[in-house]
Structure formats: C-alpha cells, structure tokens
C-alpha cells in the first residue's frame, strides 16, 4: 500500500507523516506506513548542537493534477502536492531538518539556497522513486531564499513545479519593523512540453492572476507592507512594480544588504528581493512585473483600506502567508496521483496512456537540455548511443 497524504497541508513535522524507512547508507527507502511511529533512515551530516533551536519539516515529491487557471488542469511535479510548494519559515541559527520522500516515478532532489555542506546541497545524490533522504543545515543569513529540485535537467524539473520559498527571520526581531507580510513566487509554466523559451504562463504563486477578481491583497492605509519575492523562472527576469508607491528594497532578498529606494525592481532568474512599501491613499492598486508576464498570469491587486491615523497600528508583524497558501490550494484544487493504484500518467497537462509514455516526455527533455549538448562536444560515439535510445523508445 502506498503512502497517501492530503495535498491540503503545508510542510509538516515528521510525526504527522508517520513514515517508516529502511536504511541504505545516506539514502533510505520508504517501506511502510505505521501507526504514528517513525524509524528514521540514515541522515547526512546531521547537526547535533543543542544551542540551535530545532525546526523539522517533511517534504514529499508527488505528481499532482491541479488548476493553473480556471478550467485549465495540468499535471505538475510538486513538493506536497502544490506548485509552488509550502512556504518554509525559520530563524537565523535554527537547526533545520528536512525529511524528503520521493513518491513519484522520477528521481528528484531538494536544493536550498544558502550555506550548507555538499551532503546537503541537493544536487547529489538524486533520490530515486521510493527512496527518502534527510537534509540538515543551519541558516545564517536572514532573508528570502529559494528551494527547488536540482535533478537534471534542472530547468525542466523547476518548470514542472518543484520549487518554493524559504523565509529566514533575523535572530534579532528588532531588525525588522512591524509589517503586514506577503510572499510572492513568480514562475514560468509552458505545458505540455515545458521546452519553449517564452512560456505560456507566468503565474504568481502558481495560479493565473491569482490576486485579481475578488482575491486582492488587503492592507491598511499608512501601515508598512513587506513582500518576500522570489523569481524561480528559468529564462526571464521580472521587473516588479507596485502602483502608487516608492518602495524600499533589500537586494537579493538579504536583510544584511543596505536598503535603497526604487520605483521598479528587476529580479533575475533564481534570485529574490524583500520589498517594503507604504500606501498613503485608500483604493485599489495593481502590482505586477512590467512586460510580457503581466499579460500571462502575473497581475495582482492590492486593496488599501482607509485609516483615520497616519501612524500604523501594527505593534508586531502580521503574516498573511498562510492565508495566501490556503487561497492557492483552494484555487488549484490539487489531486495527488497515487502510482500504486493507477499506471496512468500525464506530464505538463498532456494525458498519456502509461507511465512509460509519461517518462518518454521527460526523457526527450533530458536529451534536449542535457545529453544533446554533451553529444555535440564529445563525438559520434555518444551520438550513436542516443540514437539507439530514441529507436528503442519508439519501439516501446
């Protein structure tokens, strides 16, 4: 019997996952679902210092059918069923443990931006179907950072949906003024092939124009608003522009950077920013990237509520990020694929008849993004191998 978990939960402590593992070096294989007890598999260089508060999460690689816009269902590769994955949040100096379980037919990893050793870099080993792995690190820089699959071809895995945001709070909470906080994850999706340079969709938090049509972000006049922003796109920078305000920027999402004022901010692929703004007039205002993305899913609205005082009433920060993730799940309506019950698979929105045909699309992408450039550099011997593989796939 396979492990079945609801897509409607954020990243959760391992005690909820109830997974049992069989040790295999640094990689463990998922073997059963038990009554709340967990036997942990071998972990990579786990930090044992008691001085660091412990934070523990479980992320599960799962294929999921979800809506990317009204009426448009695609098959995504996900962590915990959604695209983007659950937001992760911890504090500078925390001892962070991430238990990763792969419940898909394809090998995956998790690469966390930030400082860690090579055992926790999320490039090697690739965690194969049915296996699990434990990542462990101590975040030492407060800010907004990315996490994503780094299995090859990485851009394909990212476009398929394997990405999320991690927020590292400063150990000294007085370094940040009280603010209303939001997370914005800008991405690209080009179903079914995910291979065109110019994507069909550029959603914010995984859904086309998510914060339009009654789902505007709501803030109060004069209060400080903080946006944690990442661009997980594989080809195109974004130029973030909120209307009606000049804002303060922490470049690359690092709170250690000296902030500066901006009207529009370019955020490159794989990069981040923290933006702080105040809205001095009530009303409804747009926020969006300047350019093609704003017409393909990245438009949003902010409703500014009238206030009778020019001083913010916030005495501590108010996070709206859980509300955002709940809205994302409500709109996406994810349905996790249980490969133990069904052999049917489809990739990027295209329904295919078997797991083998599903993986063929992945194989073709691997050839295009990774193997083919190697062939061009390494000679005809490798080319003959690739030709044989293509011939074999056509026969099957």
N, C-alpha and C positions, 0 to 999 in steps of 0.2 A: 504494500500500500504506500502510495506516495505522500509526501508532506504537503498538506493543503493549508495555506494561510490566506486570510482575507486581504484584499488589496486596500482595505479601508483603514489601515493602521499606519501610523508613522513608524520610523525606526524605533524598535522596542527593545527592552532589556532581554538578555538571553533566557531568563527564567520564563518568559512568556512563550518563547519559541519552542521550548521543550524538545530540543533536538539531541539525538544521541549520535556520537561519532566513533569511528574506528580509526586508531592512529596509523598513519603511514608517513613517517618522517615528519616534515613540516606541514604536510597536507593530510587531511583526514577525509574519509568517505562517509557520507550520510547513510546510516543503515536502518534507522527505525524512528518511530515517533512514540515516546513513552509518556508516562503519567506525571509529567511535570519535573522529572529528574533529568539531569544533564551530565553526561560524561564528556569532558572536553577533549578534543583531539590535541595533538602536539601543536604548540604555538611558536611563532617566530620571535626570537629575542624579546620576550615579554619583560616589560619594565616592572621592577618589584619595589621601587622606592615608596615607602609609606607616606613620605612627605607630600606626595602628589595625590590630590583627590581623584577618585576613580570614576570614570564615565564609561559605560558599556552599552553597545548597540549591536543589533543583528540586522544585516542587510542580505536579502535573498535575490539572486538573479532569477527572474521569472519573465517568460513571454506573456504579453497581455494584449488583449483586444480592447482598444479604447478610442473614444472620440477625440479628434483633433480640432474639429469644428462641427457645427450642427449637421448631423446626418452623415458625416464622413468618419468611418471607423477604419483604423489602421492596426496592424499588429506591430507592437513595439517590443524591443528588448529593454527590460527595466530592472531597477532595484526596488523590490517590494511593490511591484505592480503598477507604478505610476511613472510618468515622464513629465517633468523631472522627478527624481527620487525624493524621499523625505528629506527635509532640511535637517542638518545636524548642527547642534549648538553646544559648545563647551567653553571653558575659560582657560586663559593662559596658564600653563603649568599643570593642567589636568593630566592624569594618566588615562589616555583614551584607548579603549579596546573595541575593535570592530570585528565581529564574527561574521564571516561571509560564507554563504551556502549557495552552490550553483545547482538550480533545478531546471536547467534548460539543456537542449541538445548541443550547445556550442560552448567552447571554453571562454572564460571571462576572467577579469581581474578587477581590482579597485586601486586606482592611483589617487592619492590625496596630495594636493598641492601643499607645500610646506616642508618642514625639516623632518627627516627620518633616515634610518639606515637602509641598505639595499634590500634587506629582507622584508621591509615594509613599504617598498617603493611602488608595488603594484604593477610591475612590468613582468617579472619572472618570480615564481613560476606562474604559468597560466593554470587556473583552477578548472579542471575538466568536469564534464557532466557528472553529477552525483557526488562531487568532492566538496570539501569545505576548507577554509583557511582562516587564521586569526591574525589580524593586523594590530599593531600596538605602537603608539607614539605619544610624545608629549608636545603639544603645540606651544611654541614660544613667541609667536608674533600675533598680536590681536588684529582682526580684520575680517574681510570677506574673501573666502578662497573656494576653489572648485574641487570637486571629486568626480572621477569618471573611470570607465573601463579603459584599460590601455592595451588590451589584446589586439593583435594585428588583424586587419588594417584598422588602426585606431579611429580614424575619421568615420569609418563605416559604423563601428560599434557606438560611437557618440551620436551620430545622426539617427541611429535606430532607437536611441532613448536612454542610454546608460550614463546618466550624469546627474549631478545635484550640487547644492551649495552647502558649504560648511561655514559657520559663523563662529569666530573665536572672540569672546569678550575679553576686555582687559582685566588683569588681576586687580587693578585699582579702579573701582567703578566710578570714581570721581573724574576720571579722564574723559568721560562722555557726559554731556548734559542730558537731562531727561528729554526724551523724544518719543514720538509715535513712530514705530518701526515697521518697515515692509521689506520683503525680499523680492527681487525681480531677476528671473533667469531667462535670458534671451538665447534662442537656439535656432537651428535650421532643421527642416524636415522635407524630404523630397521623395515621397512614396511613388511607385513601389521600389525603384532601384536604389535610391539614395546616392546616385552617382553623378547627377548634374551639378556643375559648379554653382549655378544660380538655382537656389531651392524654390520649391513651390510655396512653402510656408515658412514664416519666420515668427513663430508664436512666442508669447511671453508667458512664462510658467506653464508651457505645454499645451496651451489652448488658444485658438484663433481669437484675437481681440477680446481676451478674457474679461478685461475691466471696462467694457462698454455695456450698453443695453441693461442698465439696472444694477450692474456689479461694480460700480465705481469705487475706488478707494476713498474712504471718508476721513477727513481731518478737520480740525478746528482752526479758525482764523487765528493767526499770530503764533500758534504753537510750533515747536521745532519738529520737522518731519525728517526721518532718516531712512534712506534707501540703501540696502545692501544689494549691489548689482553685479552679476557675472554675465559674460558673453561666452557661451560654450559653443558658438558657431565654429565651423571648421574652415570657412572660406572668407567671411565678410565681417569687417569691423562694424560696430554700431556707433551712431552719434546721438547720444542720449540728450533729449531736450524736453524739459517740463515747462509748460507755458506759465506766464505771469510771475516768474521769479528769477532772480540771480542766485545761484546756489554755491555752496562750499563743497570742495572735492578733496577727498583723501585718495591720491593716485594709487592705482593698482590694488585698491582695497585695503591698504596697510595704514593702520592708525598711527604708526610711527612716522609716516611722511608728513611734511609740512602742508597744511591745507591751503588751497587757493580758491579764488572766485572764478566762476565760469557761467556762460550762457548756454553752451552746448559742449558735451564732453565725448570725445572719441574713446571707445574701449575696444581694444584689439581682440582677436580671437584668443581664447584661453586666458583672458585677463579679467580684471574686476575693478570696482570702484565703490567707495562709500560716498554718498551724496547727502548733504544736509540742506534743507530749504525751509523758508517760512512763507506763508501765503497771507498777504495783507488785506486782501479783498475777498469777501464771500462770493461764491459762484461755482461753476463747473468748468474745469480746465483740462486740456489734453496733456498727455505726456507720451512720448514716442521717440524712436530713432528717426533722424532725418534721412530720407532716402527710400529705396525700394521696400525696405522692411515694414514701413508704416502702412503700406497698402496690402501687405501679405500676412497680417496677423499680429503686428506688434503695437497696435494703437490701444491707448487706455485713457480713462478719465479719472480725475480727482474732484470730488465734491468737497468744497470748503464751506463749513458751517459757520454762521455768523457768531461772533463773540462780543460781549459787552466790555471786555477789558483788553488792553493791548499787551498784557502780560500772560504768558502761558500758565494754565492751571496745573500743568503736569509737575508732580513732585518726584516721580520716578518714571523710567521708560515704560511704555506700553507697547508690547509686541503684538502686531496683527498677523504674524507669520503663520500661526496655527489656523487662524480664520482663512488665510489665503490657501493653505493646503487643503482645508476642508472644502472650499469652493472648487479647487482644482479637481478633487476626487468626484465631487457632485457632477461637474460638467463632463469629465472624461468617462465616467461610468465604467471603470476598468473591470474586465473579466479575465482572470488569470487562467492560462492554459495548463491543464494537468496532463502531462505527456504519459503518465502511467495509465490514463483512461482513454486517450484518443491519440491516434497516429497522425491525424490531420494537422497540417501546419501551414501558415501563410506568413510571408515576410513583407513588411512595409506596406501592407494594405492589399496585396495580391493574394488571393486564396489559391493554394497549391494542394495537390492531391495527397502527398505523402511527406514524411519527414525528409526523405532523401531529396525530393524535388525542392523542398524548402531550403535545405542546406546547399543546393546547387547554386541558388542565387548568391548565397554567402560565398561559395567557392569562386564564382565568377568575379565577384567584387575583390576577393583576396588576390586573384590573378591580376586584375587590373591595377590595384593600388600598391601591391607589394611584390608579387613574384615577377610580373612582366618587366618592371624596371631592372630587377636583378638579372633577368634573362638577357636584356639588351646590353648589359655590361659584362656578362660572364660567358657568352658564346653559345654556339649551336647545340652543345650537349644538353644544356638545361632546356633549350627550346624544344628539343625532341621529347623530353620528359613531360613538359607542359602539354604538348600536342597529344601525347598518349593519354594524359589525364582527361583532356577535353573529349577525346574519342570515346574513352571508357564511360564518361558521364552521359554522353549522348546515347550510348547503347543501353545504359541502365534507365 
